[in-house]
């Protein structure tokens, strides 16, 4: 049995409004969600979180997603982020969840478990969508914007003229014979006990490689480490402007909800 955090019953969400969708952010350690005002990009109720079941197999995760939906007495559209390559609702990879997800139709699975219309999107793409709509990327609807999330690994989202190029996995670019994640993720900084200066050098090398390949007009740094941007962004030497993300812990939930905004009420 999973331990449920914050189990106080939330008031029923408003139903039938085109302005609201439920966003659910599925991660390797926690599954959290909240209704989102799609016009303002804010959570309309306190987020609700349940630890990710271990092992994180499809049916077990779907049960938790259903619990989040039930907590809000939700009947409208639901947008779920997922740590995988997602094409037409199907998972083609699995990061920090059970490998049995590969080939699973996540969208259909969640629709069966919740009884709601669902959309599923890659987690980094969702965070990028939120940043472009309401955060550091707002107003940058011309040219190339790249968001990279520096966490356990490196997630990424690429936008051209404000439109998402989905499932970009540029966190796995090879830098000097090694996966970029092994040098530039926040996890690598922690486990290797690198100084901010040492780690910033690795991040700089990675970002300059991205700069060479994609010629972006803006790079947004997400992940928890973005809250400490002053410790490493001033040490970078990229030509392109690099800024920290603004949506913080709400990015996945808001981005998931935005991905579901065109769904009809179940």
C-alpha positions in Angstrom: 0.0 0.0 0.0 1.4 3.4 -0.9 1.6 6.2 1.6 -0.6 9.1 0.7 0.5 12.7 1.5 -1.9 15.5 2.0 -5.1 13.4 2.0 -7.4 16.1 3.3 -10.3 16.1 0.9 -10.2 19.0 -1.6 -13.5 20.8 -2.5 -15.0 19.7 -5.8 -13.4 21.3 -8.8 -15.5 23.5 -11.0 -16.9 21.4 -13.9 -17.7 22.3 -17.4 -15.3 25.3 -17.6 -13.1 25.6 -20.7 -10.7 27.5 -18.5 -9.7 24.5 -16.3 -7.9 21.3 -16.8 -6.3 18.9 -14.3 -2.6 18.5 -14.6 -0.8 15.4 -13.2 3.0 15.2 -13.1 4.3 11.6 -13.0 7.8 11.2 -11.7 10.1 8.5 -10.5 9.5 9.3 -6.8 6.1 11.1 -6.8 2.9 11.7 -8.7 1.3 15.1 -8.0 -1.5 17.0 -9.5 -3.9 20.0 -9.2 -6.5 21.8 -11.3 -5.0 24.6 -13.4 -6.4 27.9 -14.6 -5.4 27.7 -18.3 -5.7 31.4 -18.8 -3.6 32.5 -15.8 -1.3 29.4 -15.6 -1.8 29.0 -11.9 -3.0 26.1 -9.7 -6.5 26.7 -8.4 -6.2 24.3 -5.5 -3.3 23.0 -3.4 -1.4 20.3 -5.2 -2.0 16.7 -4.1 0.9 14.2 -4.1 1.2 10.5 -3.7 4.6 8.6 -3.8 5.2 6.7 -7.0 4.5 3.0 -6.5 7.5 0.7 -6.6 7.9 -0.9 -8.9 6.3 1.8 -11.1 4.4 -0.6 -13.4 1.5 0.6 -15.6 -1.5 -0.6 -13.6 0.0 0.6 -10.3 0.7 4.1 -11.7 -2.7 4.2 -13.3 -4.3 3.5 -10.0 -2.5 6.4 -8.4 -3.4 8.7 -11.2 -7.1 7.7 -10.6 -6.6 8.5 -6.9 -5.4 12.0 -7.8 -8.4 12.5 -10.1 -10.8 11.2 -7.3 -9.2 13.5 -4.8 -10.4 16.6 -6.8 -13.7 15.0 -7.7 -12.6 15.8 -11.2 -14.8 15.1 -14.4 -13.0 17.3 -16.9 -9.9 16.9 -19.1 -6.7 15.6 -17.6 -3.1 16.1 -18.9 -0.4 13.8 -17.6 3.3 14.3 -17.9 5.4 11.1 -18.2 9.2 10.5 -18.2 9.4 8.8 -21.6 9.2 9.4 -25.3 5.5 9.8 -26.0 4.0 9.4 -29.4 0.2 9.5 -29.8 -0.2 8.6 -26.2 2.1 5.6 -26.4 5.4 5.3 -24.3 8.4 4.4 -26.4 10.9 4.6 -23.6 10.9 4.5 -19.8 13.1 6.7 -17.5 12.8 6.1 -13.7 9.8 3.9 -14.2 9.4 0.2 -14.9 10.6 -0.9 -18.3 7.2 -2.6 -18.9 5.9 0.9 -19.9 7.7 0.6 -23.3 4.9 0.1 -25.8 2.1 0.8 -23.4 -0.7 3.1 -24.5 -0.5 5.3 -21.5 -3.4 7.6 -22.7 -5.9 4.8 -23.1 -4.7 3.3 -19.8 -5.3 6.5 -17.9 -8.6 7.1 -19.6 -9.8 3.7 -18.4 -8.6 4.2 -14.8 -10.0 7.8 -14.5 -13.0 7.8 -16.7 -11.8 11.2 -18.0 -10.5 12.4 -21.4 -6.7 12.3 -21.0 -3.6 13.6 -22.8 -0.1 12.3 -22.1 3.1 14.3 -22.9 6.8 13.9 -22.2 7.7 15.5 -18.8 10.4 17.9 -20.1 8.1 18.9 -23.0 5.4 19.8 -20.5 7.7 21.9 -18.4 8.8 23.7 -21.6 5.2 24.3 -22.7 4.5 25.9 -19.3 7.6 28.1 -19.5 6.8 29.3 -23.0 3.2 30.1 -22.1 3.7 31.7 -18.7 7.4 31.7 -17.7 10.8 32.6 -19.0 9.9 31.9 -22.6 6.8 34.0 -22.7 6.9 36.4 -25.6 9.6 34.4 -27.4 7.4 33.3 -30.3 10.1 33.8 -33.0 13.2 31.8 -33.5 14.5 28.8 -31.5 14.1 28.4 -27.7 15.6 25.4 -25.9 14.8 24.4 -22.4 17.0 22.0 -20.5 16.1 20.6 -17.1 19.2 19.7 -15.0 18.2 17.1 -12.5 18.7 13.4 -12.1 19.4 13.5 -15.8 18.9 16.1 -18.4 15.5 16.7 -20.0 15.0 19.0 -22.9 12.3 20.7 -25.0 12.9 22.6 -28.3 10.5 25.3 -29.7 10.6 26.8 -33.1 8.5 30.0 -33.5 6.7 29.0 -30.3 5.8 25.5 -31.5 7.1 22.4 -29.8 9.4 19.9 -31.5 8.4 16.9 -29.3 10.5 14.3 -27.6 13.9 15.9 -28.2 16.4 13.9 -26.1 19.4 16.3 -26.4 20.4 15.5 -22.8 21.9 12.4 -24.3 24.3 14.2 -26.6 27.8 12.8 -26.4 30.4 15.1 -24.9 34.0 14.0 -25.1 32.9 10.3 -25.4 30.4 10.4 -22.6 26.6 11.1 -22.3 26.1 14.7 -21.4 24.0 13.7 -18.4 27.2 12.2 -16.8 28.8 15.6 -16.8 26.1 18.3 -16.7 23.2 17.0 -14.7 22.7 18.3 -11.1 22.9 14.7 -10.0 26.5 14.4 -11.4 27.4 17.6 -9.5 26.1 16.1 -6.2 27.6 12.6 -6.5 31.0 13.9 -7.6 31.0 16.7 -5.1 32.0 19.1 -7.7 32.3 22.8 -6.9 29.8 25.2 -8.6 32.7 26.4 -10.7 33.8 22.9 -11.8 30.2 21.9 -12.6 29.5 25.2 -14.4 32.4 24.4 -16.7 30.7 21.1 -17.6 27.3 22.8 -18.1 29.0 25.5 -20.3 30.6 22.9 -22.5 27.3 21.2 -22.9 25.4 24.4 -23.7 28.0 25.6 -26.2 27.6 22.3 -28.0 23.8 22.8 -28.1 24.5 26.4 -29.3 26.7 25.1 -32.2 24.1 22.5 -33.3 20.9 24.4 -33.0 21.8 28.2 -32.9 19.1 28.9 -30.3 17.9 32.5 -29.5 17.3 31.6 -25.8 18.2 28.8 -23.5 16.1 28.2 -20.3 17.5 26.2 -17.4 14.9 24.2 -15.5 15.0 21.7 -12.7 15.4 22.3 -9.0 18.9 23.7 -9.5 17.4 26.7 -11.3 16.6 28.1 -7.9 20.3 28.5 -7.4 20.9 30.1 -10.8 23.1 32.8 -9.3 25.7 30.2 -8.4 26.4 29.0 -12.0 24.7 31.0 -14.7 27.1 34.0 -14.3 30.0 31.5 -14.8 28.7 30.4 -18.3 30.4 31.7 -21.5 27.7 31.0 -24.1 26.9 33.6 -26.7 23.2 32.9 -26.4 21.3 34.3 -23.5 20.7 31.7 -20.7 18.0 32.3 -18.1 16.5 30.3 -15.2 13.1 28.8 -15.4 10.3 30.7 -13.6 7.6 28.1 -13.1 9.6 25.9 -10.6 7.6 23.0 -9.1 4.4 24.0 -10.9 5.9 23.6 -14.4 5.0 19.9 -14.9 1.4 20.3 -13.6 0.7 23.4 -15.6 2.3 22.0 -18.7 0.3 18.8 -18.5 -2.9 20.7 -18.1 -2.1 22.9 -21.1 -1.5 19.8 -23.2 -5.1 18.8 -22.3 -6.8 22.1 -23.0 -8.3 21.0 -26.3 -9.9 17.9 -24.9 -13.6 17.7 -24.4 -15.2 17.1 -21.0 -15.8 13.4 -20.4 
